[in-house]
């Protein structure tokens, strides 16, 4: 990896983290095109810089994020399913991360679902806020988030759809998804760093700089992306993202099978 590649991956992360298009899937494909996807540091980088993007939520929603203990307990309840399944299925998840076809198929299936989401769960904007959801709703949203352990599914997309299935409006479901991303990605970052060092790898000076650059760029880009996404989602719904995912999935499959295999390992 070089500095330019780190910046490009960080921009992709900042733009896609909060869109229902799978930031991890996009970074896997981008790193594959760069020819650096097999690198253990690249795998670490694609996880760690997501934390930079997620921290933009804390800045943008500062007053609403720092609420009562009750709200944090709800986030914890929603976070627990990902912790349990993440630990149990760690090796399987790592294997899926190395398969670009998994990403392409997930993009396709997720796109078809997004085309219908607004019809299935059409709740009016009532002025409710994410802090008002119940513990049971939080837990069910957490279960939906676990689906995103499959690369290409989209953590934000799965958790937003999960919220809408619990009769939340698009805006409220999206905001809770953003808040839930903070403990989720913090936990993923800590675990990935621990595993990296446990496997005997160490960070060089350049690699530390890449992580710093990546987090800063992802943070700045995500600040702009969140507000744009919320406004667009409220007015237009999910269909455009569904069409995008379908087109992207088809293109990736065509490239992989008929032009040039996308190699992750």
N, C-alpha and C positions, 0 to 999 in steps of 0.2 A: 504493500500500500504506500502511496505517496500523498503529499498534502492535497493536491487537486482531487484525487479520488476520495479522500476523507471529507472534503468540503461538499462534493457532489452527493455522496451518500448521506451526509448530514442534512442537506437541502431536501433530498427525497424524504428523509425521516420527518423533518419539520412539516412538510406539506401533507404527508399521508397519515401521520400518527392519529389524527382525529377524524379523518375521513374513513368511511366504511369500505376501504379498498385494500387494506392490509399493508401496513408500513413494512413489516418484516418480509412479506412476500416480495415487495418492490425492491427492497435492499438485497435480498437473496439473488434476484434476477440481475440487478445492476452489478453486484460484485462478481457474478458469474461472467457477465460480458467483459468486465475488467480483467478477468483471469486471476482474481485474488480470493475467490470464494473458498478455496481449499485451505486457506491460511487460518490457523487457530486464532490468531489475533483478530482477523476480520470477523469471525464469529462472535468474539468478545465485543468488538467495536459496535456491531449492529445491535447488540442488546444494551450496552452501556449508554450509547448516545440517545436512546429512547428516554432515559431519565431526564436528560436536558430538555427534551421537548415537553415532557410531562410537567416539569417544574414551571412551565409557562402558565399552567392552570392555577398554581398557587399565587402567581403574580396577578393574573387577570381577575381571579375570583377571591382575592385576598380576604375581604370581609365576610364573604359567604362560606369560604373554606374553613376558616377558624371559627367554629361554632361550638355548640355544647358537646359534652362528652357523649351524649346520646347519639349524635350524628356520627361520631367516630366509631362507636360500637356498631352502628349499622354498616359502616364501611368495612369494619373488621369481619362482620358476619358475611358480607358479600365477597370478601377476600379469601376466606377460609377454603372454599372449594378449590380454588386455583392452587393454594398451598398444598393441599392433600394430593390432588391429582398430579401436580407438578413434580412432587417428590416420588410418587408411585410410578409415574410414566416417563421419568426423566430420559432414560435411554431410548425409548420409542420416539419421544419428541425430538431428540437430537438426530435420530435417523431420518425423520420426516423433514428436518431442516436442510438435509443434504439432497433433497429430491425436488428439482424444479417442476417436474410433471405434477407433483402434489400441489404446488402453488398454482399452476395453470388450471387444474381441475377445480380446485377450491374457488378460484376467481370465477369460473364459469357457474358453478352451482350457487355460489353466493350471489352472483349477479341475477340469476333467475329468481331467487328468493326476494331480492330487493325490489324487483319489478312489481311484486305483489304485496309487499309489506304495508304500504299505505292503504290498501284495500282491506287487508286483514285486521289491522289495528289502527283504525282511524279515530283518534281521540282529539277533541277540540283543545285549543290552547286556553286553559282556565286560570292561568296566573299562579298555579301551584309551583312549589319550589322543591328541589331535590331533597332538602332536609326533612320534608314532611312524609316521605315514603315510610312504609312499615318495615319491621324486621323480616317478615316473611317475603315481602317484595324484594328486599335487599338480597336475601339468600337466593331466591330464584334468579335474580339478575346475575349473581355470582356463578350460578350453574351455567347460564348461557355464556358467560365470559370464558368458561373452560373450553368451549368448542373452538375458541381461537387458538388453542394450543396446536391446532393443525395449521401449518403455514399457508397463508393465502386467505384464511377465513376472515380476519380483521377483528381485533379485540374490541375496538370501538363499535364496529358494526354489530357484532354479536351481543354486546352488552346493551346497546341502544335498542335493538330489536327485543331483547329480553325485557327491558323496561317498558316498551310499548305493549308487549304481551301482558304486562301487569296493569294495563289501563292508564299508563302515564302518557302525557303528551310527548310529541317528538322533542320539544325543547327540554322538558324536564328529564326525559330519559337520556338525552345527550349530555346534559350537565352532570347527572349522577355518574354517567360513564366516565366523564372527565375526572371527577373526584376519585372514583374507584381506581383510575389509572395510577394515581400517586402511590398508594401502598403496593399495588401490583407490580409496577415497574421498579420500585425501590427494592422490593423483595427479589425480583428477577435479576437485578443488577448485582446485588450482594451475593446471590447464589452463583451467578456466572463468574464473578471475580474469584470467589472461593474455589470453585472447580478449576479455574484456570491455574491458580497457584498450587492447588493440590496435585494437579497433573504435572507439576514440575516446570511450568513456564514462568518466565519473568518478563516484566515490561522494560523495554529499552527507553532511552531518553526521547527518541523520536516517537515511539509509540505512545508515551505519556502525552506528548504534544498533540498527537493526532486525536487522542481522547478529549483533551481540553478544547481543541478547535472544533471537533465534532459536536460536543455538548453545547458550546456557545452558539454555533451556527444553527443547530437544531432548535435551540431555545428561541432565538430571534425569529426564525422562520415560522415556528409554531405559534408565536404571539400573533402574527398576522393571520395565520390559517384558521385559528379557532373562531375568531369573531366572524370571519367570512363564511365559515361553514355553518355556524348557528343561524346567521341571517338567511343563507341560501336554503338550509334545511327547513326552516320555519315556513318559507314561502313556496318551496318547490317539491319538498319531499325527497324520496330516495331513487326515483326512476332513473335519473341521469347517471347515478353511480352504478345502478344495475347494468345499464347499457355499456358503461365504460368497462366494468369488470368482465362482461361477456366478450366484448371486442378484444380486451387485453388477453384473456384466457385463450381465445381462439388463435390470436397472433403468436403467443408463446408456444402453443402446441405445434403450430405450423413450422415455426422456426426450429423447434427441437427435433421434430421427426422428419422434416423434409429439406431443411437448409443446413443447420449446424446444431448438433447436440449441445445443450446447455449443461456444462459439467460443473457440479458443485463439489464433488469429492476429488 
